[in-house]
């Protein structure tokens, strides 16, 4: 016959389970500074935006990305439970 796979999906890594177990505000508090700094550097360097515009874009885009990450984590946690 063919290759039969079990009906249960593989267990996610411990880091993913830890992240999903955090409350949403903690996920935002951890991810926002990282995303904001990353987007600031991208806007300043790769996109050659002026400094103040890069700061604004970094804060704005960091907030959007943090929110998306928190929603995705909640969705995956809900899907698994």
PDB file of N, CA, C and O in Angstrom:
ATOM      1  N   UNK A   1       0.842  -1.176   0.000  1.00  0.00           N
ATOM      2  CA  UNK A   1       0.000   0.000   0.000  1.00  0.00           C
ATOM      3  C   UNK A   1       0.883   1.234   0.000  1.00  0.00           C
ATOM      4  O   UNK A   1       2.072   1.150  -0.310  1.00  0.00           O
ATOM      5  N   UNK A   2       0.325   2.350   0.337  1.00  0.00           N
ATOM      6  CA  UNK A   2       1.076   3.595   0.313  1.00  0.00           C
ATOM      7  C   UNK A   2       1.559   3.978   1.699  1.00  0.00           C
ATOM      8  O   UNK A   2       1.354   3.260   2.678  1.00  0.00           O
ATOM      9  N   UNK A   3       2.185   5.096   1.747  1.00  0.00           N
ATOM     10  CA  UNK A   3       2.682   5.636   3.005  1.00  0.00           C
ATOM     11  C   UNK A   3       1.516   6.251   3.770  1.00  0.00           C
ATOM     12  O   UNK A   3       0.933   7.247   3.342  1.00  0.00           O
ATOM     13  N   UNK A   4       1.189   5.652   4.892  1.00  0.00           N
ATOM     14  CA  UNK A   4       0.091   6.186   5.710  1.00  0.00           C
ATOM     15  C   UNK A   4       0.664   7.048   6.821  1.00  0.00           C
ATOM     16  O   UNK A   4       1.584   6.653   7.537  1.00  0.00           O
ATOM     17  N   UNK A   5       0.108   8.205   6.938  1.00  0.00           N
ATOM     18  CA  UNK A   5       0.536   9.117   7.994  1.00  0.00           C
ATOM     19  C   UNK A   5      -0.535   9.152   9.067  1.00  0.00           C
ATOM     20  O   UNK A   5      -1.719   8.970   8.783  1.00  0.00           O
ATOM     21  N   UNK A   6      -0.119   9.385  10.288  1.00  0.00           N
ATOM     22  CA  UNK A   6      -1.100   9.428  11.372  1.00  0.00           C
ATOM     23  C   UNK A   6      -1.968  10.672  11.227  1.00  0.00           C
ATOM     24  O   UNK A   6      -1.572  11.647  10.588  1.00  0.00           O
ATOM     25  N   UNK A   7      -3.130  10.630  11.814  1.00  0.00           N
ATOM     26  CA  UNK A   7      -4.076  11.740  11.720  1.00  0.00           C
ATOM     27  C   UNK A   7      -3.660  12.913  12.598  1.00  0.00           C
ATOM     28  O   UNK A   7      -4.147  14.027  12.402  1.00  0.00           O
ATOM     29  N   UNK A   8      -2.772  12.689  13.559  1.00  0.00           N
ATOM     30  CA  UNK A   8      -2.353  13.782  14.433  1.00  0.00           C
ATOM     31  C   UNK A   8      -1.148  14.484  13.829  1.00  0.00           C
ATOM     32  O   UNK A   8      -0.180  13.841  13.423  1.00  0.00           O
ATOM     33  N   UNK A   9      -1.218  15.815  13.774  1.00  0.00           N
ATOM     34  CA  UNK A   9      -0.067  16.554  13.241  1.00  0.00           C
ATOM     35  C   UNK A   9       1.106  16.500  14.215  1.00  0.00           C
ATOM     36  O   UNK A   9       0.907  16.249  15.404  1.00  0.00           O
ATOM     37  N   UNK A  10       2.310  16.730  13.737  1.00  0.00           N
ATOM     38  CA  UNK A  10       3.468  16.705  14.644  1.00  0.00           C
ATOM     39  C   UNK A  10       3.370  17.831  15.675  1.00  0.00           C
ATOM     40  O   UNK A  10       2.804  18.892  15.409  1.00  0.00           O
ATOM     41  N   UNK A  11       3.929  17.576  16.841  1.00  0.00           N
ATOM     42  CA  UNK A  11       3.903  18.568  17.914  1.00  0.00           C
ATOM     43  C   UNK A  11       4.822  19.732  17.546  1.00  0.00           C
ATOM     44  O   UNK A  11       5.953  19.512  17.115  1.00  0.00           O
ATOM     45  N   UNK A  12       4.343  20.976  17.713  1.00  0.00           N
ATOM     46  CA  UNK A  12       5.190  22.128  17.392  1.00  0.00           C
ATOM     47  C   UNK A  12       6.370  22.239  18.355  1.00  0.00           C
ATOM     48  O   UNK A  12       6.335  21.664  19.444  1.00  0.00           O
ATOM     49  N   UNK A  13       7.398  22.959  17.971  1.00  0.00           N
ATOM     50  CA  UNK A  13       8.552  23.150  18.866  1.00  0.00           C
ATOM     51  C   UNK A  13       8.139  23.823  20.180  1.00  0.00           C
ATOM     52  O   UNK A  13       7.130  24.525  20.241  1.00  0.00           O
ATOM     53  N   UNK A  14       8.927  23.598  21.214  1.00  0.00           N
ATOM     54  CA  UNK A  14       8.625  24.159  22.538  1.00  0.00           C
ATOM     55  C   UNK A  14       8.572  25.680  22.516  1.00  0.00           C
ATOM     56  O   UNK A  14       7.765  26.282  23.224  1.00  0.00           O
ATOM     57  N   UNK A  15       9.423  26.305  21.711  1.00  0.00           N
ATOM     58  CA  UNK A  15       9.425  27.764  21.626  1.00  0.00           C
ATOM     59  C   UNK A  15       8.085  28.278  21.105  1.00  0.00           C
ATOM     60  O   UNK A  15       7.574  29.283  21.600  1.00  0.00           O
ATOM     61  N   UNK A  16       7.518  27.606  20.123  1.00  0.00           N
ATOM     62  CA  UNK A  16       6.215  27.998  19.577  1.00  0.00           C
ATOM     63  C   UNK A  16       5.131  27.828  20.641  1.00  0.00           C
ATOM     64  O   UNK A  16       4.279  28.701  20.802  1.00  0.00           O
ATOM     65  N   UNK A  17       5.159  26.722  21.356  1.00  0.00           N
ATOM     66  CA  UNK A  17       4.170  26.502  22.409  1.00  0.00           C
ATOM     67  C   UNK A  17       4.309  27.534  23.522  1.00  0.00           C
ATOM     68  O   UNK A  17       3.305  28.000  24.061  1.00  0.00           O
ATOM     69  N   UNK A  18       5.533  27.893  23.869  1.00  0.00           N
ATOM     70  CA  UNK A  18       5.759  28.924  24.884  1.00  0.00           C
ATOM     71  C   UNK A  18       5.193  30.259  24.408  1.00  0.00           C
ATOM     72  O   UNK A  18       4.514  30.956  25.162  1.00  0.00           O
ATOM     73  N   UNK A  19       5.476  30.612  23.152  1.00  0.00           N
ATOM     74  CA  UNK A  19       5.008  31.885  22.602  1.00  0.00           C
ATOM     75  C   UNK A  19       3.479  31.940  22.599  1.00  0.00           C
ATOM     76  O   UNK A  19       2.894  32.956  22.977  1.00  0.00           O
ATOM     77  N   UNK A  20       2.844  30.873  22.182  1.00  0.00           N
ATOM     78  CA  UNK A  20       1.390  30.834  22.123  1.00  0.00           C
ATOM     79  C   UNK A  20       0.760  30.861  23.509  1.00  0.00           C
ATOM     80  O   UNK A  20      -0.377  31.307  23.658  1.00  0.00           O
ATOM     81  N   UNK A  21       1.476  30.392  24.520  1.00  0.00           N
ATOM     82  CA  UNK A  21       0.945  30.383  25.880  1.00  0.00           C
ATOM     83  C   UNK A  21       0.987  31.770  26.523  1.00  0.00           C
ATOM     84  O   UNK A  21       0.288  32.014  27.506  1.00  0.00           O
ATOM     85  N   UNK A  22       1.795  32.675  25.981  1.00  0.00           N
ATOM     86  CA  UNK A  22       1.871  34.026  26.535  1.00  0.00           C
ATOM     87  C   UNK A  22       0.576  34.781  26.276  1.00  0.00           C
ATOM     88  O   UNK A  22      -0.110  34.532  25.285  1.00  0.00           O
ATOM     89  N   UNK A  23       0.246  35.702  27.169  1.00  0.00           N
ATOM     90  CA  UNK A  23      -0.903  36.570  26.947  1.00  0.00           C
ATOM     91  C   UNK A  23      -0.586  37.525  25.798  1.00  0.00           C
ATOM     92  O   UNK A  23       0.581  37.790  25.508  1.00  0.00           O
ATOM     93  N   UNK A  24      -1.619  38.034  25.154  1.00  0.00           N
ATOM     94  CA  UNK A  24      -1.428  38.886  23.973  1.00  0.00           C
ATOM     95  C   UNK A  24      -0.604  40.125  24.297  1.00  0.00           C
ATOM     96  O   UNK A  24       0.245  40.516  23.496  1.00  0.00           O
ATOM     97  N   UNK A  25      -0.829  40.750  25.443  1.00  0.00           N
ATOM     98  CA  UNK A  25      -0.085  41.968  25.758  1.00  0.00           C
ATOM     99  C   UNK A  25       1.399  41.670  25.951  1.00  0.00           C
ATOM    100  O   UNK A  25       2.245  42.513  25.653  1.00  0.00           O
ATOM    101  N   UNK A  26       1.716  40.482  26.446  1.00  0.00           N
ATOM    102  CA  UNK A  26       3.127  40.119  26.598  1.00  0.00           C
ATOM    103  C   UNK A  26       3.772  39.861  25.236  1.00  0.00           C
ATOM    104  O   UNK A  26       4.921  40.235  25.005  1.00  0.00           O
ATOM    105  N   UNK A  27       3.027  39.223  24.344  1.00  0.00           N
ATOM    106  CA  UNK A  27       3.535  39.019  22.991  1.00  0.00           C
ATOM    107  C   UNK A  27       3.816  40.365  22.326  1.00  0.00           C
ATOM    108  O   UNK A  27       4.841  40.537  21.666  1.00  0.00           O
ATOM    109  N   UNK A  28       2.899  41.320  22.504  1.00  0.00           N
ATOM    110  CA  UNK A  28       3.089  42.645  21.920  1.00  0.00           C
ATOM    111  C   UNK A  28       4.277  43.364  22.557  1.00  0.00           C
ATOM    112  O   UNK A  28       5.055  44.018  21.863  1.00  0.00           O
ATOM    113  N   UNK A  29       4.414  43.241  23.874  1.00  0.00           N
ATOM    114  CA  UNK A  29       5.519  43.907  24.572  1.00  0.00           C
ATOM    115  C   UNK A  29       6.874  43.352  24.151  1.00  0.00           C
ATOM    116  O   UNK A  29       7.868  44.077  24.139  1.00  0.00           O
ATOM    117  N   UNK A  30       6.916  42.084  23.810  1.00  0.00           N
ATOM    118  CA  UNK A  30       8.178  41.472  23.378  1.00  0.00           C
ATOM    119  C   UNK A  30       8.448  41.764  21.910  1.00  0.00           C
ATOM    120  O   UNK A  30       9.569  42.119  21.546  1.00  0.00           O
ATOM    121  N   UNK A  31       7.441  41.619  21.068  1.00  0.00           N
ATOM    122  CA  UNK A  31       7.666  41.708  19.621  1.00  0.00           C
ATOM    123  C   UNK A  31       7.728  43.136  19.091  1.00  0.00           C
ATOM    124  O   UNK A  31       8.432  43.392  18.113  1.00  0.00           O
ATOM    125  N   UNK A  32       7.004  44.081  19.716  1.00  0.00           N
ATOM    126  CA  UNK A  32       6.986  45.439  19.176  1.00  0.00           C
ATOM    127  C   UNK A  32       8.360  46.090  19.096  1.00  0.00           C
ATOM    128  O   UNK A  32       8.711  46.604  18.034  1.00  0.00           O
ATOM    129  N   UNK A  33       9.161  46.095  20.170  1.00  0.00           N
ATOM    130  CA  UNK A  33      10.481  46.742  20.048  1.00  0.00           C
ATOM    131  C   UNK A  33      11.369  46.095  18.978  1.00  0.00           C
ATOM    132  O   UNK A  33      12.128  46.780  18.292  1.00  0.00           O
ATOM    133  N   UNK A  34      11.265  44.794  18.851  1.00  0.00           N
ATOM    134  CA  UNK A  34      12.086  44.093  17.853  1.00  0.00           C
ATOM    135  C   UNK A  34      11.652  44.484  16.450  1.00  0.00           C
ATOM    136  O   UNK A  34      12.483  44.847  15.617  1.00  0.00           O
ATOM    137  N   UNK A  35      10.337  44.409  16.185  1.00  0.00           N
ATOM    138  CA  UNK A  35       9.830  44.776  14.864  1.00  0.00           C
ATOM    139  C   UNK A  35      10.060  46.254  14.563  1.00  0.00           C
ATOM    140  O   UNK A  35      10.420  46.604  13.439  1.00  0.00           O
ATOM    141  N   UNK A  36       9.857  47.125  15.552  1.00  0.00           N
ATOM    142  CA  UNK A  36      10.036  48.560  15.331  1.00  0.00           C
ATOM    143  C   UNK A  36      11.491  48.872  14.969  1.00  0.00           C
ATOM    144  O   UNK A  36      11.747  49.642  14.043  1.00  0.00           O
ATOM    145  N   UNK A  37      12.424  48.288  15.683  1.00  0.00           N
ATOM    146  CA  UNK A  37      13.837  48.516  15.388  1.00  0.00           C
ATOM    147  C   UNK A  37      14.212  47.948  14.018  1.00  0.00           C
ATOM    148  O   UNK A  37      14.940  48.584  13.255  1.00  0.00           O
ATOM    149  N   UNK A  38      13.720  46.766  13.715  1.00  0.00           N
ATOM    150  CA  UNK A  38      14.010  46.143  12.423  1.00  0.00           C
ATOM    151  C   UNK A  38      13.465  46.986  11.272  1.00  0.00           C
ATOM    152  O   UNK A  38      14.156  47.214  10.279  1.00  0.00           O
ATOM    153  N   UNK A  39      12.223  47.447  11.413  1.00  0.00           N
ATOM    154  CA  UNK A  39      11.627  48.239  10.344  1.00  0.00           C
ATOM    155  C   UNK A  39      12.277  49.615  10.235  1.00  0.00           C
ATOM    156  O   UNK A  39      12.371  50.162   9.136  1.00  0.00           O
ATOM    157  N   UNK A  40      12.724  50.183  11.349  1.00  0.00           N
ATOM    158  CA  UNK A  40      13.464  51.434  11.310  1.00  0.00           C
ATOM    159  C   UNK A  40      14.727  51.281  10.471  1.00  0.00           C
ATOM    160  O   UNK A  40      15.015  52.110   9.608  1.00  0.00           O
ATOM    161  N   UNK A  41      15.477  50.214  10.734  1.00  0.00           N
ATOM    162  CA  UNK A  41      16.724  49.977   9.999  1.00  0.00           C
ATOM    163  C   UNK A  41      16.434  49.738   8.516  1.00  0.00           C
ATOM    164  O   UNK A  41      17.155  50.246   7.657  1.00  0.00           O
ATOM    165  N   UNK A  42      15.395  48.977   8.212  1.00  0.00           N
ATOM    166  CA  UNK A  42      15.034  48.716   6.814  1.00  0.00           C
ATOM    167  C   UNK A  42      14.678  50.020   6.104  1.00  0.00           C
ATOM    168  O   UNK A  42      15.137  50.272   4.991  1.00  0.00           O
ATOM    169  N   UNK A  43      13.853  50.852   6.755  1.00  0.00           N
ATOM    170  CA  UNK A  43      13.440  52.108   6.126  1.00  0.00           C
ATOM    171  C   UNK A  43      14.594  53.081   5.973  1.00  0.00           C
ATOM    172  O   UNK A  43      14.683  53.787   4.968  1.00  0.00           O
ATOM    173  N   UNK A  44      15.462  53.125   6.943  1.00  0.00           N
ATOM    174  CA  UNK A  44      16.596  54.041   6.884  1.00  0.00           C
ATOM    175  C   UNK A  44      17.634  53.578   5.866  1.00  0.00           C
ATOM    176  O   UNK A  44      18.129  54.382   5.076  1.00  0.00           O
ATOM    177  N   UNK A  45      17.963  52.291   5.878  1.00  0.00           N
ATOM    178  CA  UNK A  45      19.013  51.780   5.015  1.00  0.00           C
ATOM    179  C   UNK A  45      18.542  51.395   3.637  1.00  0.00           C
ATOM    180  O   UNK A  45      18.937  52.012   2.648  1.00  0.00           O
ATOM    181  N   UNK A  46      17.705  50.386   3.558  1.00  0.00           N
ATOM    182  CA  UNK A  46      17.314  49.840   2.258  1.00  0.00           C
ATOM    183  C   UNK A  46      16.436  50.800   1.456  1.00  0.00           C
ATOM    184  O   UNK A  46      16.567  50.881   0.234  1.00  0.00           O
ATOM    185  N   UNK A  47      15.538  51.531   2.133  1.00  0.00           N
ATOM    186  CA  UNK A  47      14.626  52.421   1.419  1.00  0.00           C
ATOM    187  C   UNK A  47      15.098  53.869   1.408  1.00  0.00           C
ATOM    188  O   UNK A  47      14.454  54.719   0.793  1.00  0.00           O
ATOM    189  N   UNK A  48      16.203  54.164   2.075  1.00  0.00           N
ATOM    190  CA  UNK A  48      16.813  55.504   2.103  1.00  0.00           C
ATOM    191  C   UNK A  48      15.833  56.598   2.513  1.00  0.00           C
ATOM    192  O   UNK A  48      15.820  57.679   1.925  1.00  0.00           O
ATOM    193  N   UNK A  49      15.025  56.319   3.511  1.00  0.00           N
ATOM    194  CA  UNK A  49      14.089  57.330   4.010  1.00  0.00           C
ATOM    195  C   UNK A  49      14.832  58.255   4.976  1.00  0.00           C
ATOM    196  O   UNK A  49      15.805  57.837   5.604  1.00  0.00           O
ATOM    197  N   UNK A  50      14.382  59.512   5.100  1.00  0.00           N
ATOM    198  CA  UNK A  50      14.978  60.408   6.089  1.00  0.00           C
ATOM    199  C   UNK A  50      14.796  59.858   7.510  1.00  0.00           C
ATOM    200  O   UNK A  50      13.935  59.012   7.753  1.00  0.00           O
ATOM    201  N   UNK A  51      15.607  60.344   8.429  1.00  0.00           N
ATOM    202  CA  UNK A  51      15.633  59.809   9.794  1.00  0.00           C
ATOM    203  C   UNK A  51      14.269  59.870  10.480  1.00  0.00           C
ATOM    204  O   UNK A  51      13.797  58.854  10.990  1.00  0.00           O
ATOM    205  N   UNK A  52      13.626  61.038  10.502  1.00  0.00           N
ATOM    206  CA  UNK A  52      12.344  61.152  11.202  1.00  0.00           C
ATOM    207  C   UNK A  52      11.268  60.300  10.551  1.00  0.00           C
ATOM    208  O   UNK A  52      10.445  59.706  11.248  1.00  0.00           O
ATOM    209  N   UNK A  53      11.261  60.233   9.244  1.00  0.00           N
ATOM    210  CA  UNK A  53      10.291  59.384   8.556  1.00  0.00           C
ATOM    211  C   UNK A  53      10.569  57.911   8.857  1.00  0.00           C
ATOM    212  O   UNK A  53       9.634  57.128   9.025  1.00  0.00           O
ATOM    213  N   UNK A  54      11.832  57.534   8.926  1.00  0.00           N
ATOM    214  CA  UNK A  54      12.185  56.157   9.262  1.00  0.00           C
ATOM    215  C   UNK A  54      11.733  55.797  10.668  1.00  0.00           C
ATOM    216  O   UNK A  54      11.275  54.680  10.910  1.00  0.00           O
ATOM    217  N   UNK A  55      11.861  56.742  11.600  1.00  0.00           N
ATOM    218  CA  UNK A  55      11.395  56.500  12.972  1.00  0.00           C
ATOM    219  C   UNK A  55       9.886  56.288  12.976  1.00  0.00           C
ATOM    220  O   UNK A  55       9.391  55.330  13.570  1.00  0.00           O
ATOM    221  N   UNK A  56       9.155  57.188  12.309  1.00  0.00           N
ATOM    222  CA  UNK A  56       7.698  57.052  12.255  1.00  0.00           C
ATOM    223  C   UNK A  56       7.295  55.736  11.601  1.00  0.00           C
ATOM    224  O   UNK A  56       6.474  54.997  12.144  1.00  0.00           O
ATOM    225  N   UNK A  57       7.867  55.440  10.439  1.00  0.00           N
ATOM    226  CA  UNK A  57       7.535  54.199   9.749  1.00  0.00           C
ATOM    227  C   UNK A  57       7.887  52.979  10.597  1.00  0.00           C
ATOM    228  O   UNK A  57       7.132  52.008  10.637  1.00  0.00           O
ATOM    229  N   UNK A  58       9.029  53.029  11.270  1.00  0.00           N
ATOM    230  CA  UNK A  58       9.424  51.913  12.123  1.00  0.00           C
ATOM    231  C   UNK A  58       8.421  51.659  13.226  1.00  0.00           C
ATOM    232  O   UNK A  58       8.068  50.512  13.498  1.00  0.00           O
ATOM    233  N   UNK A  59       7.956  52.733  13.869  1.00  0.00           N
ATOM    234  CA  UNK A  59       6.963  52.584  14.938  1.00  0.00           C
ATOM    235  C   UNK A  59       5.634  52.085  14.383  1.00  0.00           C
ATOM    236  O   UNK A  59       5.020  51.178  14.946  1.00  0.00           O
ATOM    237  N   UNK A  60       5.198  52.675  13.288  1.00  0.00           N
ATOM    238  CA  UNK A  60       3.919  52.286  12.703  1.00  0.00           C
ATOM    239  C   UNK A  60       3.944  50.842  12.202  1.00  0.00           C
ATOM    240  O   UNK A  60       3.079  50.039  12.552  1.00  0.00           O
ATOM    241  N   UNK A  61       4.934  50.527  11.390  1.00  0.00           N
ATOM    242  CA  UNK A  61       5.017  49.176  10.822  1.00  0.00           C
ATOM    243  C   UNK A  61       5.312  48.137  11.902  1.00  0.00           C
ATOM    244  O   UNK A  61       4.834  47.006  11.816  1.00  0.00           O
ATOM    245  N   UNK A  62       6.095  48.509  12.916  1.00  0.00           N
ATOM    246  CA  UNK A  62       6.352  47.602  14.034  1.00  0.00           C
ATOM    247  C   UNK A  62       5.074  47.255  14.769  1.00  0.00           C
ATOM    248  O   UNK A  62       4.878  46.109  15.175  1.00  0.00           O
ATOM    249  N   UNK A  63       4.195  48.246  14.945  1.00  0.00           N
ATOM    250  CA  UNK A  63       2.909  47.988  15.593  1.00  0.00           C
ATOM    251  C   UNK A  63       2.018  47.073  14.770  1.00  0.00           C
ATOM    252  O   UNK A  63       1.366  46.176  15.304  1.00  0.00           O
ATOM    253  N   UNK A  64       1.998  47.309  13.460  1.00  0.00           N
ATOM    254  CA  UNK A  64       1.191  46.465  12.580  1.00  0.00           C
ATOM    255  C   UNK A  64       1.701  45.027  12.593  1.00  0.00           C
ATOM    256  O   UNK A  64       0.911  44.092  12.721  1.00  0.00           O
ATOM    257  N   UNK A  65       3.003  44.844  12.463  1.00  0.00           N
ATOM    258  CA  UNK A  65       3.570  43.497  12.453  1.00  0.00           C
ATOM    259  C   UNK A  65       3.378  42.787  13.792  1.00  0.00           C
ATOM    260  O   UNK A  65       3.110  41.586  13.821  1.00  0.00           O
ATOM    261  N   UNK A  66       3.513  43.511  14.889  1.00  0.00           N
ATOM    262  CA  UNK A  66       3.292  42.916  16.209  1.00  0.00           C
ATOM    263  C   UNK A  66       1.846  42.469  16.363  1.00  0.00           C
ATOM    264  O   UNK A  66       1.574  41.390  16.889  1.00  0.00           O
ATOM    265  N   UNK A  67       0.930  43.298  15.904  1.00  0.00           N
ATOM    266  CA  UNK A  67      -0.480  42.931  15.962  1.00  0.00           C
ATOM    267  C   UNK A  67      -0.786  41.708  15.129  1.00  0.00           C
ATOM    268  O   UNK A  67      -1.522  40.822  15.561  1.00  0.00           O
ATOM    269  N   UNK A  68      -0.221  41.656  13.931  1.00  0.00           N
ATOM    270  CA  UNK A  68      -0.429  40.490  13.074  1.00  0.00           C
ATOM    271  C   UNK A  68       0.136  39.222  13.709  1.00  0.00           C
ATOM    272  O   UNK A  68      -0.473  38.156  13.624  1.00  0.00           O
ATOM    273  N   UNK A  69       1.291  39.339  14.339  1.00  0.00           N
ATOM    274  CA  UNK A  69       1.892  38.178  14.997  1.00  0.00           C
ATOM    275  C   UNK A  69       1.018  37.702  16.158  1.00  0.00           C
ATOM    276  O   UNK A  69       0.844  36.498  16.345  1.00  0.00           O
ATOM    277  N   UNK A  70       0.471  38.629  16.934  1.00  0.00           N
ATOM    278  CA  UNK A  70      -0.385  38.251  18.055  1.00  0.00           C
ATOM    279  C   UNK A  70      -1.666  37.574  17.566  1.00  0.00           C
ATOM    280  O   UNK A  70      -2.125  36.603  18.168  1.00  0.00           O
ATOM    281  N   UNK A  71      -2.239  38.082  16.481  1.00  0.00           N
ATOM    282  CA  UNK A  71      -3.448  37.469  15.921  1.00  0.00           C
ATOM    283  C   UNK A  71      -3.135  36.078  15.378  1.00  0.00           C
ATOM    284  O   UNK A  71      -3.905  35.141  15.586  1.00  0.00           O
ATOM    285  N   UNK A  72      -2.009  35.942  14.686  1.00  0.00           N
ATOM    286  CA  UNK A  72      -1.634  34.633  14.146  1.00  0.00           C
ATOM    287  C   UNK A  72      -1.388  33.620  15.258  1.00  0.00           C
ATOM    288  O   UNK A  72      -1.778  32.459  15.136  1.00  0.00           O
ATOM    289  N   UNK A  73      -0.747  34.048  16.337  1.00  0.00           N
ATOM    290  CA  UNK A  73      -0.496  33.132  17.457  1.00  0.00           C
ATOM    291  C   UNK A  73      -1.804  32.692  18.100  1.00  0.00           C
ATOM    292  O   UNK A  73      -1.968  31.520  18.437  1.00  0.00           O
ATOM    293  N   UNK A  74      -2.739  33.631  18.274  1.00  0.00           N
ATOM    294  CA  UNK A  74      -4.030  33.276  18.870  1.00  0.00           C
ATOM    295  C   UNK A  74      -4.812  32.340  17.954  1.00  0.00           C
ATOM    296  O   UNK A  74      -5.479  31.421  18.429  1.00  0.00           O
ATOM    297  N   UNK A  75      -4.734  32.566  16.659  1.00  0.00           N
ATOM    298  CA  UNK A  75      -5.433  31.719  15.704  1.00  0.00           C
ATOM    299  C   UNK A  75      -4.874  30.302  15.728  1.00  0.00           C
ATOM    300  O   UNK A  75      -5.638  29.337  15.750  1.00  0.00           O
ATOM    301  N   UNK A  76      -3.563  30.168  15.723  1.00  0.00           N
ATOM    302  CA  UNK A  76      -2.946  28.839  15.761  1.00  0.00           C
ATOM    303  C   UNK A  76      -3.222  28.129  17.080  1.00  0.00           C
ATOM    304  O   UNK A  76      -3.482  26.926  17.097  1.00  0.00           O
ATOM    305  N   UNK A  77      -3.168  28.867  18.179  1.00  0.00           N
ATOM    306  CA  UNK A  77      -3.479  28.270  19.481  1.00  0.00           C
ATOM    307  C   UNK A  77      -4.911  27.759  19.490  1.00  0.00           C
ATOM    308  O   UNK A  77      -5.169  26.657  19.975  1.00  0.00           O
ATOM    309  N   UNK A  78      -5.844  28.541  18.960  1.00  0.00           N
ATOM    310  CA  UNK A  78      -7.236  28.122  18.907  1.00  0.00           C
ATOM    311  C   UNK A  78      -7.452  26.935  17.980  1.00  0.00           C
ATOM    312  O   UNK A  78      -8.282  26.071  18.261  1.00  0.00           O
ATOM    313  N   UNK A  79      -6.725  26.887  16.898  1.00  0.00           N
ATOM    314  CA  UNK A  79      -6.857  25.789  15.948  1.00  0.00           C
ATOM    315  C   UNK A  79      -6.385  24.468  16.553  1.00  0.00           C
ATOM    316  O   UNK A  79      -6.945  23.408  16.271  1.00  0.00           O
ATOM    317  N   UNK A  80      -5.358  24.544  17.380  1.00  0.00           N
ATOM    318  CA  UNK A  80      -4.813  23.324  17.986  1.00  0.00           C
ATOM    319  C   UNK A  80      -5.641  22.809  19.156  1.00  0.00           C
ATOM    320  O   UNK A  80      -5.615  21.616  19.458  1.00  0.00           O
ATOM    321  N   UNK A  81      -6.367  23.690  19.807  1.00  0.00           N
ATOM    322  CA  UNK A  81      -7.126  23.272  20.997  1.00  0.00           C
ATOM    323  C   UNK A  81      -8.561  23.028  20.703  1.00  0.00           C
ATOM    324  O   UNK A  81      -9.323  22.672  21.602  1.00  0.00           O
TER     325      UNK A  81
END
